[in-house]
Amino acid sequence: MAADLLLRNVRPLGGEATDILIEKGRIVRLGTDLAAPAGVAVEDGRNEILLPGLVEAHTHLDKSLWGLPWYKNEVGPKLLDKIDNERLNKRRLGIDPYQQSARQSIQSSLKGSTHIRSHIDIDTDHGMWGVEGVMKMRDDYRDIIDVEIVAFPQSGMLRRPGTLELMDEAMKLGAEVVGGLDPCTIDRDPKGHLDAVFALCQRYGKPLDIHLHEPGEVGAFSMDMIIERTRALGMKGKVTISHAFCLGTPDPALIDPLIAQLAELDIAIMTTAPASRPAPPVKRLIEAGIRVCSGSDGIRDTWGPYGNADMLERAMFVGLRNNFRRDDELRIALDVCTIEGAKVMELDGYGVNQGCRADLVLVPGETLAEAIVTRSPKRRVVKGGKVVARDGVSIKSAP
């Protein structure tokens, strides 16, 4: 819901202090000592840093255990073990997609995120259950956060007959992005899997965001096939490869040609900056002109107990994983969780300039680097010109 607001004494991206006038949910003026129009609420920024809303560009809203009893995890070690366990136990554990996605969305908003891209499971056990639940949630909570849905075949697609038809149904229901998963190691049919997901993209005119956990040469092979189809089908700028562990391989002969082609075709990369896997070299990708975003991935789910939906913390992880120490390097890490994520999601009017949508977050700190490393809980979040969260308290209640 668009609103009017005057923010006084804020420092956009840690710069000079200014006032910002918001009308009908958009920034209309920046300047010192702006007069508040009649009836417009005034918020004292207290000389805090003003950021554009944080962008959670990769998570799984439909299956968080946030707010449920603690889950004792004894699953693994294989990826398929985790996938099958989750699918078989969703209803037993009380993972209602509407409830759990609402709980995680509120938590994400409290931490300063204003936009989420969420992969939602599509499988033959649960059909449209997850998609329908998250779609209803995003309508009910649109005043605090925007959610984009990726139809995601978590359990595989070709290995589970009927999943492809459900993916088609999810796109008809209104999913904005086609998802995919490890074409070699999960479906074991890279040509068939990629032909299927790219065909859905072509049929519905939608972008692709494909999970690619495959490491080393296997991952490079799958990535090369994704690149080949992106070029052949004219999908430049419409493909994201999530995780992309293979780009962390210390072999220039393997990854240099891939990076060149990713840049040529404007294929985006999503990294969570994992501690336990090879990770894409963020600075190098950015310098090559590749859009790089980040996300929390799973938050307190059957896969692992970690995560709190804080994209400032994620920026810290990006910095740590890439050995960012200088302030200008930490700015890159923050950009990955803000500006770059907005580019990947193709968000209209994103930023802190005149004409931009007033989706913003105020955080204490002298510099951007300090804001990242201290991660103060005292944050104020503005969505569409309205303060929707203040110091850990949301205007919405969790179900």
C-alpha positions in Angstrom: 0.0 0.0 0.0 1.6 3.3 -1.1 2.0 5.9 1.5 3.5 9.4 2.1 6.4 10.0 4.5 9.2 12.5 5.2 12.4 10.9 6.4 14.6 13.5 8.1 18.4 13.4 8.6 19.3 10.1 6.8 22.5 9.2 5.0 21.8 7.3 1.7 24.3 4.5 1.4 26.4 6.2 4.2 26.8 9.5 2.4 25.9 13.0 3.4 22.8 13.6 5.6 19.6 14.7 3.8 15.9 14.6 4.0 13.8 12.4 1.7 10.2 13.1 0.8 8.1 10.1 -0.2 4.7 10.5 -1.9 2.5 7.7 -3.0 5.2 5.2 -2.2 8.0 6.8 -4.3 10.9 9.1 -3.5 10.0 12.5 -4.9 12.6 14.8 -3.4 15.9 14.8 -1.6 17.3 17.8 0.2 18.0 19.5 3.5 15.4 21.0 5.6 12.5 19.8 3.5 9.1 21.0 4.6 6.6 18.3 5.5 3.4 18.7 3.5 0.2 18.8 5.6 -0.8 15.5 7.0 2.5 13.7 6.1 4.1 11.6 8.8 7.7 12.6 9.7 10.3 10.0 10.8 13.6 11.2 12.4 16.4 9.2 10.8 18.8 10.0 13.6 21.7 10.4 11.1 21.5 6.6 10.3 22.5 4.9 7.1 19.7 4.6 4.5 19.8 1.5 2.4 17.6 0.3 -0.4 15.6 -2.7 0.9 17.7 -5.8 1.2 17.0 -8.5 -1.5 16.6 -12.1 -0.5 17.2 -13.6 -3.9 17.2 -17.2 -3.0 15.2 -19.0 -0.4 12.6 -21.7 0.2 9.6 -20.1 1.9 7.4 -23.2 1.7 9.4 -25.4 4.0 11.0 -23.5 6.8 10.5 -24.9 10.3 10.5 -21.4 11.8 8.3 -21.3 14.9 7.8 -25.1 15.0 9.3 -27.5 17.6 13.0 -28.2 17.2 13.7 -30.8 14.5 16.4 -33.4 15.3 18.3 -33.8 12.1 19.7 -37.3 11.5 19.4 -37.3 7.7 22.1 -37.9 5.1 24.7 -37.9 3.9 23.5 -38.0 0.3 21.6 -35.1 -1.3 18.8 -37.5 -2.4 18.5 -38.6 1.3 17.7 -35.0 2.3 15.4 -34.5 -0.6 13.4 -37.7 0.0 13.2 -37.2 3.8 11.8 -33.7 3.4 9.2 -34.7 0.8 8.0 -37.7 2.9 7.8 -35.7 6.2 6.4 -32.3 5.3 2.8 -33.0 6.5 4.0 -35.1 9.5 6.1 -32.1 10.7 3.3 -29.6 10.3 5.0 -27.6 7.5 2.0 -25.8 6.2 3.2 -23.6 3.3 1.0 -20.6 4.1 1.9 -20.5 7.8 5.6 -21.2 7.4 6.1 -18.8 4.5 4.3 -16.1 6.5 6.5 -16.7 9.5 9.7 -16.5 7.4 8.5 -13.5 5.4 7.9 -11.5 8.6 11.3 -12.5 9.9 12.9 -11.4 6.6 11.0 -8.1 6.7 12.2 -7.5 10.3 15.8 -7.9 9.1 15.3 -5.3 6.3 14.4 -7.4 3.2 11.7 -5.9 1.0 11.9 -8.5 -1.8 12.1 -12.3 -1.9 12.7 -14.8 -4.7 11.5 -18.1 -3.3 11.8 -21.5 -4.9 8.6 -23.6 -4.1 8.7 -27.4 -4.3 6.7 -29.0 -7.1 6.4 -32.8 -6.7 4.0 -35.6 -7.2 3.3 -36.1 -3.5 2.2 -32.5 -2.8 1.1 -31.1 -6.2 0.3 -27.4 -6.0 0.1 -27.4 -2.2 3.2 -25.3 -1.7 2.6 -22.9 -4.6 -1.0 -22.2 -3.6 -0.1 -21.7 0.0 2.7 -19.2 -0.8 0.6 -17.4 -3.4 -2.1 -16.8 -0.8 0.5 -15.7 1.8 2.1 -13.2 -0.6 -1.3 -11.6 -1.3 -2.0 -11.3 2.5 1.5 -9.9 3.3 2.2 -7.8 0.3 2.2 -4.6 2.4 5.4 -5.7 4.1 7.2 -7.7 1.4 7.1 -8.7 -2.3 7.5 -12.4 -3.2 8.5 -13.8 -6.5 7.8 -17.5 -7.0 10.0 -20.1 -8.8 8.4 -23.4 -9.6 11.1 -25.8 -8.4 11.3 -29.6 -9.0 13.1 -30.3 -5.8 12.7 -34.1 -6.0 13.8 -34.2 -9.6 11.6 -34.0 -12.7 12.2 -36.8 -15.2 13.0 -39.3 -12.4 9.5 -38.7 -11.0 6.9 -39.0 -13.9 4.2 -36.5 -13.6 6.4 -33.7 -12.2 6.8 -32.0 -15.6 3.0 -31.7 -15.9 2.8 -30.2 -12.4 5.5 -27.7 -13.3 3.4 -26.7 -16.3 0.4 -26.3 -14.0 2.4 -24.1 -11.6 3.3 -21.8 -14.4 -0.3 -21.5 -15.4 -1.2 -20.6 -11.8 1.2 -17.7 -12.0 4.7 -18.7 -11.0 7.0 -16.0 -12.3 10.2 -18.1 -12.8 10.9 -21.7 -14.0 13.2 -23.7 -11.8 15.5 -26.6 -12.4 17.9 -28.9 -10.5 21.2 -30.7 -11.2 20.5 -32.2 -14.6 23.3 -34.7 -14.4 23.3 -35.9 -10.8 19.5 -35.8 -9.9 17.6 -36.5 -13.1 20.7 -38.2 -14.8 19.5 -36.9 -18.1 21.0 -33.5 -18.7 19.7 -33.1 -22.2 16.1 -34.2 -21.2 16.0 -32.0 -18.1 17.4 -28.9 -19.7 15.2 -29.3 -22.8 12.2 -29.6 -20.5 12.9 -26.5 -18.3 13.9 -24.3 -21.3 10.7 -25.4 -23.1 8.6 -24.2 -20.1 10.5 -20.9 -20.3 9.7 -20.5 -24.0 6.1 -21.6 -23.6 5.3 -19.0 -20.9 7.9 -16.3 -21.7 9.5 -16.6 -18.2 13.1 -16.6 -17.0 15.0 -19.6 -15.6 16.6 -20.0 -12.2 18.3 -23.4 -12.0 20.0 -25.0 -8.9 23.4 -26.3 -9.9 25.2 -28.0 -7.0 27.2 -30.2 -9.3 30.9 -29.7 -8.7 34.0 -29.6 -10.9 33.9 -31.0 -14.4 30.4 -32.4 -14.0 29.1 -29.0 -13.0 31.0 -27.3 -15.8 29.5 -29.7 -18.3 26.0 -28.9 -17.1 26.8 -25.1 -17.1 28.1 -25.3 -20.6 24.8 -27.0 -21.7 22.8 -24.2 -19.9 24.9 -21.6 -21.7 24.4 -23.4 -25.1 20.6 -23.3 -24.7 20.6 -19.7 -23.5 22.4 -18.6 -26.6 20.4 -20.8 -29.0 17.0 -19.7 -27.6 17.7 -16.0 -27.3 17.4 -15.9 -23.5 20.2 -13.5 -22.9 19.7 -11.8 -19.5 16.9 -14.3 -18.5 18.8 -17.1 -16.8 20.2 -17.4 -13.3 22.4 -20.3 -12.1 22.1 -20.8 -8.4 25.0 -22.1 -6.2 27.3 -22.7 -9.2 29.8 -24.6 -7.1 31.8 -25.5 -10.2 32.9 -21.9 -10.6 34.9 -22.3 -7.3 37.1 -24.9 -9.0 40.8 -23.7 -8.9 41.4 -24.6 -12.5 41.5 -21.5 -14.9 41.3 -23.7 -17.9 37.9 -25.0 -16.7 36.3 -21.9 -15.4 37.8 -19.0 -17.5 35.8 -20.0 -20.7 32.6 -20.4 -18.6 33.0 -16.9 -17.0 33.5 -15.3 -20.4 30.4 -16.9 -21.8 28.3 -16.1 -18.7 29.3 -12.4 -19.2 28.6 -12.5 -22.9 25.0 -13.9 -22.3 24.3 -11.9 -19.1 23.7 -15.1 -17.1 23.4 -14.3 -13.4 25.0 -16.2 -10.6 23.5 -16.7 -7.1 25.8 -17.7 -4.3 25.1 -18.2 -0.6 28.8 -17.9 0.1 28.8 -21.4 1.6 31.5 -22.4 4.1 31.6 -26.1 3.2 31.6 -26.0 -0.6 33.6 -24.4 -3.4 32.1 -21.0 -4.1 32.0 -18.7 -7.1 34.6 -15.9 -6.9 32.3 -12.9 -6.4 34.7 -10.0 -7.1 36.0 -11.6 -10.3 32.4 -12.2 -11.6 31.4 -8.7 -10.8 34.4 -7.3 -12.5 33.5 -9.4 -15.6 30.1 -7.7 -15.7 28.2 -10.7 -14.3 25.2 -10.0 -12.1 25.7 -11.8 -8.7 23.0 -12.1 -6.1 22.7 -13.9 -2.8 20.2 -15.5 -0.4 19.7 -17.4 2.8 18.7 -20.7 1.0 16.9 -22.9 3.5 16.2 -21.5 6.9 15.8 -23.9 9.8 14.5 -26.7 7.7 15.0 -30.5 7.5 18.2 -29.9 5.7 19.9 -27.9 8.4 19.3 -25.8 11.5 20.9 -22.5 10.3 19.6 -19.2 9.0 17.8 -16.2 10.3 16.9 -14.4 7.1 19.3 -11.5 7.7 20.8 -10.4 4.4 23.2 -8.0 6.2 24.6 -11.2 7.8 24.7 -12.8 4.4 26.7 -9.8 3.1 29.2 -10.6 5.9 29.3 -14.3 4.8 30.0 -13.1 1.2 32.8 -11.0 2.6 34.3 -13.7 4.7 34.1 -16.4 1.9 35.8 -14.1 -0.6 38.4 -12.6 1.9 36.9 -9.1 1.6 38.7 -6.9 4.1 38.7 -3.4 2.6 35.7 -1.1 3.0 35.3 -1.0 -0.8 35.3 -4.8 -0.9 32.6 -4.9 1.7 30.6 -2.5 -0.4 30.7 -5.2 -3.1 29.3 -7.8 -0.6 26.5 -5.4 0.3 25.7 -4.7 -3.4 25.3 -8.5 -3.9 22.6 -8.4 -1.2 20.9 -5.3 -2.5 21.6 -3.7 -5.9 22.8 -6.8 -7.7 19.9 -8.9 -6.3 17.5 -6.2 -7.6 19.1 -6.5 -11.1 18.7 -10.3 -11.0 15.0 -10.0 -10.0 14.6 -7.1 -12.5 13.0 -4.9 -9.9 11.5 -1.6 -11.2 12.6 1.6 -9.5 15.0 0.1 -7.0 17.3 2.3 -5.1 17.5 5.5 -3.0 17.3 8.1 -5.7 14.5 10.4 -6.8 11.8 8.4 -8.6 12.7 5.1 -6.9 10.2 3.0 -4.9 10.3 3.8 -1.2 11.4 0.3 -0.2 14.1 1.1 2.3 15.9 0.2 5.6 17.5 2.4 8.2 20.5 1.0 10.1 22.8 2.5 12.6 26.5 2.8 11.7 29.1 5.3 10.7 30.0 3.4 7.4 28.5 0.7 5.3 31.3 -1.7 6.4 30.4 -1.0 10.0 26.7 -1.7 9.3 27.6 -5.1 7.8 29.9 -6.2 10.6 27.9 -5.0 13.6 24.4 -5.8 12.1 22.5 -3.8 14.7 19.0 -5.2 15.5 17.7 -1.6 15.7 16.5 -1.4 12.1 13.5 0.5 10.7 12.0 -0.9 7.5 10.0 1.1 5.0 7.8 -0.6 2.4 6.0 1.6 -0.1 6.6 4.7 2.0 5.2 3.1 5.2 7.2 2.0 8.2 6.4 -1.7 8.5 9.0 -2.9 11.0 10.7 -1.1 13.9 13.5 -2.5 16.1 12.3 -6.1 15.7 8.6 -5.5 15.8 6.5 -5.9 12.6 3.1 -4.4 11.8 2.0 -7.9 10.9 1.4 -10.9 13.2 2.7 -14.4 12.4 0.1 -17.1 12.1 
